[in-house]
Amino acid sequence: MLSKWTAVSPMRKQKHFIVTKLVRDDTDQIRACELEAVINREATTIDWQELKDESHWTMGWK
């Protein structure tokens, strides 16, 4: 929660994001996360495991 991420390829002209919400299932396992763009605060929900793919995301703002 509140971790910072940089999209390798900008999403809808946005590159820097903050995790603002974790989506959990009935067993309390994290299934998705909500990313909020820093510039326009537009929210996008993705599978949290996509953040592990270094070809799409890097941790921190770069």
PQR file with spaces between the fields and no chain letter, atoms N, CA, C, O and H, PARSE charges and radii, in Angstrom:
ATOM       1  N    MET     1       0.842   -1.173    0.000 -0.4000 1.5000
ATOM       2  CA   MET     1       0.000    0.000    0.000 -0.0000 2.0000
ATOM       3  C    MET     1       0.894    1.246    0.000  0.5500 1.7000
ATOM       4  O    MET     1       1.879    1.314    0.735 -0.5500 1.4000
ATOM       5  N    LEU     2       0.545    2.203   -0.814 -0.4000 1.5000
ATOM       6  CA   LEU     2       1.257    3.466   -0.989 -0.0000 2.0000
ATOM       7  C    LEU     2       2.656    3.319   -1.590  0.5500 1.7000
ATOM       8  O    LEU     2       3.457    4.252   -1.529 -0.5500 1.4000
ATOM       9  H    LEU     2      -0.255    2.147   -1.411  0.4000 1.0000
ATOM      10  N    SER     3       2.953    2.152   -2.172 -0.4000 1.5000
ATOM      11  CA   SER     3       4.243    2.016   -2.848 -0.0000 2.0000
ATOM      12  C    SER     3       4.192    2.772   -4.175  0.5500 1.7000
ATOM      13  O    SER     3       3.123    2.969   -4.753 -0.5500 1.4000
ATOM      14  H    SER     3       2.303    1.394   -2.221  0.4000 1.0000
ATOM      15  N    LYS     4       5.354    3.188   -4.640 -0.4000 1.5000
ATOM      16  CA   LYS     4       5.460    4.004   -5.857 -0.0000 2.0000
ATOM      17  C    LYS     4       5.992    3.145   -6.997  0.5500 1.7000
ATOM      18  O    LYS     4       6.900    2.336   -6.807 -0.5500 1.4000
ATOM      19  H    LYS     4       6.223    3.028   -4.170  0.4000 1.0000
ATOM      20  N    TRP     5       5.412    3.328   -8.195 -0.4000 1.5000
ATOM      21  CA   TRP     5       5.783    2.526   -9.359 -0.0000 2.0000
ATOM      22  C    TRP     5       5.887    3.396  -10.596  0.5500 1.7000
ATOM      23  O    TRP     5       5.172    4.388  -10.739 -0.5500 1.4000
ATOM      24  H    TRP     5       4.674    3.985   -8.350  0.4000 1.0000
ATOM      25  N    THR     6       6.795    3.006  -11.496 -0.4000 1.5000
ATOM      26  CA   THR     6       6.957    3.677  -12.783 -0.0000 2.0000
ATOM      27  C    THR     6       6.632    2.677  -13.881  0.5500 1.7000
ATOM      28  O    THR     6       7.180    1.575  -13.910 -0.5500 1.4000
ATOM      29  H    THR     6       7.376    2.200  -11.379  0.4000 1.0000
ATOM      30  N    ALA     7       5.746    3.061  -14.778 -0.4000 1.5000
ATOM      31  CA   ALA     7       5.421    2.222  -15.931 -0.0000 2.0000
ATOM      32  C    ALA     7       6.542    2.354  -16.957  0.5500 1.7000
ATOM      33  O    ALA     7       6.935    3.467  -17.306 -0.5500 1.4000
ATOM      34  H    ALA     7       5.300    3.956  -14.755  0.4000 1.0000
ATOM      35  N    VAL     8       7.057    1.228  -17.440 -0.4000 1.5000
ATOM      36  CA   VAL     8       8.106    1.254  -18.460 -0.0000 2.0000
ATOM      37  C    VAL     8       7.557    1.895  -19.727  0.5500 1.7000
ATOM      38  O    VAL     8       8.226    2.718  -20.353 -0.5500 1.4000
ATOM      39  H    VAL     8       6.737    0.324  -17.156  0.4000 1.0000
ATOM      40  N    SER     9       6.328    1.515  -20.107 -0.4000 1.5000
ATOM      41  CA   SER     9       5.614    2.149  -21.225 -0.0000 2.0000
ATOM      42  C    SER     9       4.438    2.903  -20.627  0.5500 1.7000
ATOM      43  O    SER     9       3.597    2.286  -19.972 -0.5500 1.4000
ATOM      44  H    SER     9       5.784    0.847  -19.598  0.4000 1.0000
ATOM      45  N    PRO    10       4.347    4.208  -20.825 -0.5600 1.5000
ATOM      46  CA   PRO    10       3.267    4.985  -20.218  0.2800 2.0000
ATOM      47  C    PRO    10       1.882    4.423  -20.525  0.5500 1.7000
ATOM      48  O    PRO    10       1.604    3.968  -21.634 -0.5500 1.4000
ATOM      49  N    MET    11       1.021    4.469  -19.503 -0.4000 1.5000
ATOM      50  CA   MET    11      -0.374    4.047  -19.628 -0.0000 2.0000
ATOM      51  C    MET    11      -1.234    5.299  -19.737  0.5500 1.7000
ATOM      52  O    MET    11      -1.278    6.111  -18.813 -0.5500 1.4000
ATOM      53  H    MET    11       1.247    4.839  -18.601  0.4000 1.0000
ATOM      54  N    ARG    12      -1.911    5.451  -20.857 -0.4000 1.5000
ATOM      55  CA   ARG    12      -2.760    6.643  -21.088 -0.0000 2.0000
ATOM      56  C    ARG    12      -2.005    7.928  -20.733  0.5500 1.7000
ATOM      57  O    ARG    12      -2.523    8.808  -20.044 -0.5500 1.4000
ATOM      58  H    ARG    12      -1.876    4.792  -21.608  0.4000 1.0000
ATOM      59  N    LYS    13      -0.766    8.006  -21.227 -0.4000 1.5000
ATOM      60  CA   LYS    13       0.121    9.151  -21.054 -0.0000 2.0000
ATOM      61  C    LYS    13       0.572    9.367  -19.607  0.5500 1.7000
ATOM      62  O    LYS    13       1.104   10.427  -19.279 -0.5500 1.4000
ATOM      63  H    LYS    13      -0.346    7.292  -21.787  0.4000 1.0000
ATOM      64  N    GLN    14       0.367    8.378  -18.749 -0.4000 1.5000
ATOM      65  CA   GLN    14       0.798    8.459  -17.351 -0.0000 2.0000
ATOM      66  C    GLN    14       1.929    7.479  -17.124  0.5500 1.7000
ATOM      67  O    GLN    14       1.907    6.370  -17.657 -0.5500 1.4000
ATOM      68  H    GLN    14      -0.065    7.516  -19.016  0.4000 1.0000
ATOM      69  N    LYS    15       2.913    7.875  -16.342 -0.4000 1.5000
ATOM      70  CA   LYS    15       4.076    7.034  -16.113 -0.0000 2.0000
ATOM      71  C    LYS    15       4.285    6.707  -14.628  0.5500 1.7000
ATOM      72  O    LYS    15       4.785    5.628  -14.309 -0.5500 1.4000
ATOM      73  H    LYS    15       2.931    8.777  -15.909  0.4000 1.0000
ATOM      74  N    HIS    16       3.917    7.604  -13.725 -0.4000 1.5000
ATOM      75  CA   HIS    16       4.165    7.426  -12.292 -0.0000 2.0000
ATOM      76  C    HIS    16       2.860    7.162  -11.546  0.5500 1.7000
ATOM      77  O    HIS    16       1.865    7.863  -11.724 -0.5500 1.4000
ATOM      78  H    HIS    16       3.511    8.481  -13.984  0.4000 1.0000
ATOM      79  N    PHE    17       2.898    6.116  -10.697 -0.4000 1.5000
ATOM      80  CA   PHE    17       1.695    5.660  -10.004 -0.0000 2.0000
ATOM      81  C    PHE    17       1.990    5.348   -8.547  0.5500 1.7000
ATOM      82  O    PHE    17       3.130    5.082   -8.167 -0.5500 1.4000
ATOM      83  H    PHE    17       3.707    5.546  -10.553  0.4000 1.0000
ATOM      84  N    ILE    18       0.921    5.387   -7.729 -0.4000 1.5000
ATOM      85  CA   ILE    18       0.970    4.993   -6.322 -0.0000 2.0000
ATOM      86  C    ILE    18      -0.113    3.936   -6.109  0.5500 1.7000
ATOM      87  O    ILE    18      -1.225    4.070   -6.618 -0.5500 1.4000
ATOM      88  H    ILE    18      -0.006    5.603   -8.038  0.4000 1.0000
ATOM      89  N    VAL    19       0.217    2.885   -5.356 -0.4000 1.5000
ATOM      90  CA   VAL    19      -0.783    1.874   -5.000 -0.0000 2.0000
ATOM      91  C    VAL    19      -1.656    2.475   -3.905  0.5500 1.7000
ATOM      92  O    VAL    19      -1.165    2.801   -2.824 -0.5500 1.4000
ATOM      93  H    VAL    19       1.121    2.776   -4.942  0.4000 1.0000
ATOM      94  N    THR    20      -2.948    2.622   -4.183 -0.4000 1.5000
ATOM      95  CA   THR    20      -3.853    3.269   -3.227 -0.0000 2.0000
ATOM      96  C    THR    20      -4.836    2.309   -2.575  0.5500 1.7000
ATOM      97  O    THR    20      -5.461    2.649   -1.571 -0.5500 1.4000
ATOM      98  H    THR    20      -3.346    2.358   -5.061  0.4000 1.0000
ATOM      99  N    LYS    21      -4.979    1.092   -3.146 -0.4000 1.5000
ATOM     100  CA   LYS    21      -5.948    0.148   -2.595 -0.0000 2.0000
ATOM     101  C    LYS    21      -5.522   -1.267   -2.954  0.5500 1.7000
ATOM     102  O    LYS    21      -5.024   -1.515   -4.052 -0.5500 1.4000
ATOM     103  H    LYS    21      -4.471    0.816   -3.961  0.4000 1.0000
ATOM     104  N    LEU    22      -5.722   -2.195   -2.019 -0.4000 1.5000
ATOM     105  CA   LEU    22      -5.488   -3.609   -2.277 -0.0000 2.0000
ATOM     106  C    LEU    22      -6.838   -4.310   -2.307  0.5500 1.7000
ATOM     107  O    LEU    22      -7.660   -4.122   -1.410 -0.5500 1.4000
ATOM     108  H    LEU    22      -6.127   -1.993   -1.127  0.4000 1.0000
ATOM     109  N    VAL    23      -7.069   -5.115   -3.331 -0.4000 1.5000
ATOM     110  CA   VAL    23      -8.322   -5.852   -3.483 -0.0000 2.0000
ATOM     111  C    VAL    23      -8.077   -7.283   -3.004  0.5500 1.7000
ATOM     112  O    VAL    23      -7.223   -7.988   -3.541 -0.5500 1.4000
ATOM     113  H    VAL    23      -6.402   -5.268   -4.061  0.4000 1.0000
ATOM     114  N    ARG    24      -8.829   -7.701   -1.998 -0.4000 1.5000
ATOM     115  CA   ARG    24      -8.654   -9.034   -1.407 -0.0000 2.0000
ATOM     116  C    ARG    24      -9.869   -9.913   -1.682  0.5500 1.7000
ATOM     117  O    ARG    24     -10.983   -9.419   -1.855 -0.5500 1.4000
ATOM     118  H    ARG    24      -9.524   -7.128   -1.562  0.4000 1.0000
ATOM     119  N    ASP    25      -9.634  -11.230   -1.719 -0.4000 1.5000
ATOM     120  CA   ASP    25     -10.740  -12.167   -1.905 -0.0000 2.0000
ATOM     121  C    ASP    25     -11.286  -12.596   -0.539  0.5500 1.7000
ATOM     122  O    ASP    25     -10.902  -12.036    0.488 -0.5500 1.4000
ATOM     123  H    ASP    25      -8.729  -11.631   -1.578  0.4000 1.0000
ATOM     124  N    ASP    26     -12.187  -13.597   -0.530 -0.4000 1.5000
ATOM     125  CA   ASP    26     -12.822  -14.050    0.707 -0.0000 2.0000
ATOM     126  C    ASP    26     -11.840  -14.659    1.700  0.5500 1.7000
ATOM     127  O    ASP    26     -12.103  -14.676    2.902 -0.5500 1.4000
ATOM     128  H    ASP    26     -12.499  -14.051   -1.364  0.4000 1.0000
ATOM     129  N    THR    27     -10.707  -15.161    1.205 -0.4000 1.5000
ATOM     130  CA   THR    27      -9.708  -15.766    2.095 -0.0000 2.0000
ATOM     131  C    THR    27      -8.632  -14.764    2.500  0.5500 1.7000
ATOM     132  O    THR    27      -7.607  -15.146    3.064 -0.5500 1.4000
ATOM     133  H    THR    27     -10.492  -15.147    0.229  0.4000 1.0000
ATOM     134  N    ASP    28      -8.858  -13.501    2.218 -0.4000 1.5000
ATOM     135  CA   ASP    28      -7.962  -12.397    2.569 -0.0000 2.0000
ATOM     136  C    ASP    28      -6.665  -12.382    1.754  0.5500 1.7000
ATOM     137  O    ASP    28      -5.694  -11.737    2.150 -0.5500 1.4000
ATOM     138  H    ASP    28      -9.690  -13.190    1.760  0.4000 1.0000
ATOM     139  N    GLN    29      -6.642  -13.085    0.627 -0.4000 1.5000
ATOM     140  CA   GLN    29      -5.489  -13.060   -0.266 -0.0000 2.0000
ATOM     141  C    GLN    29      -5.608  -11.847   -1.190  0.5500 1.7000
ATOM     142  O    GLN    29      -6.702  -11.527   -1.654 -0.5500 1.4000
ATOM     143  H    GLN    29      -7.431  -13.609    0.306  0.4000 1.0000
ATOM     144  N    ILE    30      -4.506  -11.181   -1.454 -0.4000 1.5000
ATOM     145  CA   ILE    30      -4.517  -10.026   -2.355 -0.0000 2.0000
ATOM     146  C    ILE    30      -4.677  -10.542   -3.782  0.5500 1.7000
ATOM     147  O    ILE    30      -3.922  -11.409   -4.220 -0.5500 1.4000
ATOM     148  H    ILE    30      -3.617  -11.440   -1.077  0.4000 1.0000
ATOM     149  N    ARG    31      -5.652  -10.013   -4.499 -0.4000 1.5000
ATOM     150  CA   ARG    31      -5.923  -10.415   -5.876 -0.0000 2.0000
ATOM     151  C    ARG    31      -5.615   -9.320   -6.887  0.5500 1.7000
ATOM     152  O    ARG    31      -5.297   -9.612   -8.040 -0.5500 1.4000
ATOM     153  H    ARG    31      -6.266   -9.308   -4.143  0.4000 1.0000
ATOM     154  N    ALA    32      -5.704   -8.079   -6.469 -0.4000 1.5000
ATOM     155  CA   ALA    32      -5.477   -6.954   -7.381 -0.0000 2.0000
ATOM     156  C    ALA    32      -5.077   -5.734   -6.554  0.5500 1.7000
ATOM     157  O    ALA    32      -5.166   -5.729   -5.326 -0.5500 1.4000
ATOM     158  H    ALA    32      -5.962   -7.842   -5.533  0.4000 1.0000
ATOM     159  N    CYS    33      -4.636   -4.711   -7.264 -0.4000 1.5000
ATOM     160  CA   CYS    33      -4.332   -3.450   -6.584 -0.0000 2.0000
ATOM     161  C    CYS    33      -4.807   -2.301   -7.466  0.5500 1.7000
ATOM     162  O    CYS    33      -4.876   -2.409   -8.690 -0.5500 1.4000
ATOM     163  H    CYS    33      -4.563   -4.715   -8.261  0.4000 1.0000
ATOM     164  N    GLU    34      -5.123   -1.228   -6.814 -0.4000 1.5000
ATOM     165  CA   GLU    34      -5.543   -0.020   -7.528 -0.0000 2.0000
ATOM     166  C    GLU    34      -4.365    0.928   -7.581  0.5500 1.7000
ATOM     167  O    GLU    34      -3.790    1.292   -6.554 -0.5500 1.4000
ATOM     168  H    GLU    34      -5.067   -1.141   -5.819  0.4000 1.0000
ATOM     169  N    LEU    35      -4.015    1.325   -8.799 -0.4000 1.5000
ATOM     170  CA   LEU    35      -2.937    2.288   -9.008 -0.0000 2.0000
ATOM     171  C    LEU    35      -3.549    3.636   -9.324  0.5500 1.7000
ATOM     172  O    LEU    35      -4.489    3.731  -10.113 -0.5500 1.4000
ATOM     173  H    LEU    35      -4.482    1.030   -9.633  0.4000 1.0000
ATOM     174  N    GLU    36      -3.016    4.678   -8.708 -0.4000 1.5000
ATOM     175  CA   GLU    36      -3.492    6.031   -8.980 -0.0000 2.0000
ATOM     176  C    GLU    36      -2.368    6.811   -9.643  0.5500 1.7000
ATOM     177  O    GLU    36      -1.255    6.881   -9.122 -0.5500 1.4000
ATOM     178  H    GLU    36      -2.253    4.601   -8.067  0.4000 1.0000
ATOM     179  N    ALA    37      -2.669    7.399  -10.799 -0.4000 1.5000
ATOM     180  CA   ALA    37      -1.681    8.216  -11.509 -0.0000 2.0000
ATOM     181  C    ALA    37      -1.367    9.451  -10.673  0.5500 1.7000
ATOM     182  O    ALA    37      -2.262   10.066  -10.094 -0.5500 1.4000
ATOM     183  H    ALA    37      -3.573    7.342  -11.223  0.4000 1.0000
ATOM     184  N    VAL    38      -0.101    9.802  -10.617 -0.4000 1.5000
ATOM     185  CA   VAL    38       0.329   10.924   -9.786 -0.0000 2.0000
ATOM     186  C    VAL    38      -0.186   12.251  -10.337  0.5500 1.7000
ATOM     187  O    VAL    38      -0.628   13.106   -9.570 -0.5500 1.4000
ATOM     188  H    VAL    38       0.626    9.302  -11.087  0.4000 1.0000
ATOM     189  N    ILE    39      -0.134   12.430  -11.641 -0.4000 1.5000
ATOM     190  CA   ILE    39      -0.478   13.730  -12.221 -0.0000 2.0000
ATOM     191  C    ILE    39      -1.980   14.028  -12.183  0.5500 1.7000
ATOM     192  O    ILE    39      -2.384   15.095  -11.720 -0.5500 1.4000
ATOM     193  H    ILE    39       0.225   11.735  -12.264  0.4000 1.0000
ATOM     194  N    ASN    40      -2.812   13.093  -12.669 -0.4000 1.5000
ATOM     195  CA   ASN    40      -4.236   13.407  -12.769 -0.0000 2.0000
ATOM     196  C    ASN    40      -5.116   12.595  -11.819  0.5500 1.7000
ATOM     197  O    ASN    40      -6.338   12.735  -11.837 -0.5500 1.4000
ATOM     198  H    ASN    40      -2.483   12.227  -13.045  0.4000 1.0000
ATOM     199  N    ARG    41      -4.501   11.746  -10.990 -0.4000 1.5000
ATOM     200  CA   ARG    41      -5.201   10.944   -9.982 -0.0000 2.0000
ATOM     201  C    ARG    41      -6.193    9.945  -10.576  0.5500 1.7000
ATOM     202  O    ARG    41      -7.103    9.496   -9.879 -0.5500 1.4000
ATOM     203  H    ARG    41      -3.508   11.632  -10.976  0.4000 1.0000
ATOM     204  N    GLU    42      -6.033    9.598  -11.832 -0.4000 1.5000
ATOM     205  CA   GLU    42      -6.879    8.598  -12.469 -0.0000 2.0000
ATOM     206  C    GLU    42      -6.513    7.216  -11.921  0.5500 1.7000
ATOM     207  O    GLU    42      -5.334    6.872  -11.839 -0.5500 1.4000
ATOM     208  H    GLU    42      -5.293    9.964  -12.397  0.4000 1.0000
ATOM     209  N    ALA    43      -7.525    6.424  -11.544 -0.4000 1.5000
ATOM     210  CA   ALA    43      -7.282    5.114  -10.941 -0.0000 2.0000
ATOM     211  C    ALA    43      -7.428    3.996  -11.965  0.5500 1.7000
ATOM     212  O    ALA    43      -8.285    4.043  -12.847 -0.5500 1.4000
ATOM     213  H    ALA    43      -8.483    6.704  -11.610  0.4000 1.0000
ATOM     214  N    THR    44      -6.566    2.986  -11.822 -0.4000 1.5000
ATOM     215  CA   THR    44      -6.576    1.799  -12.671 -0.0000 2.0000
ATOM     216  C    THR    44      -6.375    0.588  -11.767  0.5500 1.7000
ATOM     217  O    THR    44      -5.528    0.619  -10.873 -0.5500 1.4000
ATOM     218  H    THR    44      -5.869    2.949  -11.105  0.4000 1.0000
ATOM     219  N    THR    45      -7.143   -0.483  -11.987 -0.4000 1.5000
ATOM     220  CA   THR    45      -6.986   -1.697  -11.209 -0.0000 2.0000
ATOM     221  C    THR    45      -6.279   -2.741  -12.060  0.5500 1.7000
ATOM     222  O    THR    45      -6.659   -2.989  -13.204 -0.5500 1.4000
ATOM     223  H    THR    45      -7.831   -0.509  -12.713  0.4000 1.0000
ATOM     224  N    ILE    46      -5.234   -3.356  -11.483 -0.4000 1.5000
ATOM     225  CA   ILE    46      -4.486   -4.398  -12.183 -0.0000 2.0000
ATOM     226  C    ILE    46      -4.253   -5.573  -11.232  0.5500 1.7000
ATOM     227  O    ILE    46      -4.353   -5.425  -10.014 -0.5500 1.4000
ATOM     228  H    ILE    46      -4.925   -3.155  -10.553  0.4000 1.0000
ATOM     229  N    ASP    47      -3.943   -6.732  -11.796 -0.4000 1.5000
ATOM     230  CA   ASP    47      -3.519   -7.882  -11.004 -0.0000 2.0000
ATOM     231  C    ASP    47      -2.196   -7.496  -10.337  0.5500 1.7000
ATOM     232  O    ASP    47      -1.274   -7.063  -11.028 -0.5500 1.4000
ATOM     233  H    ASP    47      -3.861   -6.853  -12.786  0.4000 1.0000
ATOM     234  N    TRP    48      -2.081   -7.638   -9.032 -0.4000 1.5000
ATOM     235  CA   TRP    48      -0.896   -7.175   -8.320 -0.0000 2.0000
ATOM     236  C    TRP    48       0.371   -7.865   -8.797  0.5500 1.7000
ATOM     237  O    TRP    48       1.457   -7.298   -8.675 -0.5500 1.4000
ATOM     238  H    TRP    48      -2.830   -7.990   -8.471  0.4000 1.0000
ATOM     239  N    GLN    49       0.261   -9.074   -9.336 -0.4000 1.5000
ATOM     240  CA   GLN    49       1.447   -9.788   -9.782 -0.0000 2.0000
ATOM     241  C    GLN    49       2.051   -9.186  -11.054  0.5500 1.7000
ATOM     242  O    GLN    49       3.202   -9.472  -11.385 -0.5500 1.4000
ATOM     243  H    GLN    49      -0.621   -9.534   -9.435  0.4000 1.0000
ATOM     244  N    GLU    50       1.289   -8.362  -11.763 -0.4000 1.5000
ATOM     245  CA   GLU    50       1.839   -7.661  -12.926 -0.0000 2.0000
ATOM     246  C    GLU    50       2.993   -6.734  -12.516  0.5500 1.7000
ATOM     247  O    GLU    50       3.887   -6.464  -13.319 -0.5500 1.4000
ATOM     248  H    GLU    50       0.354   -8.130  -11.495  0.4000 1.0000
ATOM     249  N    LEU    51       2.973   -6.253  -11.279 -0.4000 1.5000
ATOM     250  CA   LEU    51       4.029   -5.355  -10.814 -0.0000 2.0000
ATOM     251  C    LEU    51       5.381   -6.066  -10.712  0.5500 1.7000
ATOM     252  O    LEU    51       6.420   -5.408  -10.660 -0.5500 1.4000
ATOM     253  H    LEU    51       2.247   -6.473  -10.627  0.4000 1.0000
ATOM     254  N    LYS    52       5.378   -7.388  -10.684 -0.4000 1.5000
ATOM     255  CA   LYS    52       6.623   -8.163  -10.637 -0.0000 2.0000
ATOM     256  C    LYS    52       7.331   -8.202  -11.991  0.5500 1.7000
ATOM     257  O    LYS    52       8.522   -8.508  -12.059 -0.5500 1.4000
ATOM     258  H    LYS    52       4.534   -7.923  -10.726  0.4000 1.0000
ATOM     259  N    ASP    53       6.611   -7.895  -13.060 -0.4000 1.5000
ATOM     260  CA   ASP    53       7.161   -7.965  -14.416 -0.0000 2.0000
ATOM     261  C    ASP    53       7.990   -6.710  -14.692  0.5500 1.7000
ATOM     262  O    ASP    53       7.443   -5.637  -14.949 -0.5500 1.4000
ATOM     263  H    ASP    53       5.645   -7.646  -13.005  0.4000 1.0000
ATOM     264  N    GLU    54       9.311   -6.857  -14.636 -0.4000 1.5000
ATOM     265  CA   GLU    54      10.206   -5.708  -14.801 -0.0000 2.0000
ATOM     266  C    GLU    54      10.209   -5.150  -16.216  0.5500 1.7000
ATOM     267  O    GLU    54      10.741   -4.064  -16.446 -0.5500 1.4000
ATOM     268  H    GLU    54       9.755   -7.728  -14.427  0.4000 1.0000
ATOM     269  N    SER    55       9.625   -5.872  -17.166 -0.4000 1.5000
ATOM     270  CA   SER    55       9.523   -5.328  -18.523 -0.0000 2.0000
ATOM     271  C    SER    55       8.367   -4.323  -18.623  0.5500 1.7000
ATOM     272  O    SER    55       8.260   -3.593  -19.608 -0.5500 1.4000
ATOM     273  H    SER    55       9.193   -6.754  -16.979  0.4000 1.0000
ATOM     274  N    HIS    56       7.491   -4.287  -17.586 -0.4000 1.5000
ATOM     275  CA   HIS    56       6.364   -3.345  -17.577 -0.0000 2.0000
ATOM     276  C    HIS    56       6.424   -2.334  -16.435  0.5500 1.7000
ATOM     277  O    HIS    56       5.951   -1.207  -16.576 -0.5500 1.4000
ATOM     278  H    HIS    56       7.578   -4.880  -16.785  0.4000 1.0000
ATOM     279  N    TRP    57       7.013   -2.742  -15.290 -0.4000 1.5000
ATOM     280  CA   TRP    57       7.007   -1.888  -14.106 -0.0000 2.0000
ATOM     281  C    TRP    57       8.364   -1.876  -13.413  0.5500 1.7000
ATOM     282  O    TRP    57       9.073   -2.883  -13.389 -0.5500 1.4000
ATOM     283  H    TRP    57       7.398   -3.658  -15.176  0.4000 1.0000
ATOM     284  N    THR    58       8.715   -0.723  -12.852 -0.4000 1.5000
ATOM     285  CA   THR    58       9.878   -0.633  -11.974 -0.0000 2.0000
ATOM     286  C    THR    58       9.438    0.025  -10.677  0.5500 1.7000
ATOM     287  O    THR    58       8.622    0.946  -10.688 -0.5500 1.4000
ATOM     288  H    THR    58       8.139    0.094  -12.871  0.4000 1.0000
ATOM     289  N    MET    59       9.979   -0.449   -9.557 -0.4000 1.5000
ATOM     290  CA   MET    59       9.612    0.111   -8.277 -0.0000 2.0000
ATOM     291  C    MET    59      10.239    1.481   -8.089  0.5500 1.7000
ATOM     292  O    MET    59      11.397    1.697   -8.448 -0.5500 1.4000
ATOM     293  H    MET    59      10.642   -1.197   -9.548  0.4000 1.0000
ATOM     294  N    GLY    60       9.484    2.391   -7.536 -0.4000 1.5000
ATOM     295  CA   GLY    60       9.945    3.765   -7.337 -0.0000 2.0000
ATOM     296  C    GLY    60       9.618    4.626   -8.541  0.5500 1.7000
ATOM     297  O    GLY    60       9.061    4.145   -9.527 -0.5500 1.4000
ATOM     298  H    GLY    60       8.544    2.216   -7.244  0.4000 1.0000
ATOM     299  N    TRP    61       9.964    5.890   -8.457 -0.4000 1.5000
ATOM     300  CA   TRP    61       9.736    6.819   -9.572 -0.0000 2.0000
ATOM     301  C    TRP    61      11.050    7.095  -10.236  0.5500 1.7000
ATOM     302  O    TRP    61      11.997    7.565   -9.606 -0.5500 1.4000
ATOM     303  H    TRP    61      10.417    6.281   -7.655  0.4000 1.0000
ATOM     304  N    LYS    62      11.104    6.797  -11.524 -0.4000 1.5000
ATOM     305  CA   LYS    62      12.341    6.984  -12.285 -0.0000 2.0000
ATOM     306  C    LYS    62      12.091    7.825  -13.509  0.5500 1.7000
ATOM     307  O    LYS    62      13.016    8.091  -14.275 -0.5500 1.4000
ATOM     308  H    LYS    62      10.334    6.414  -12.035  0.4000 1.0000
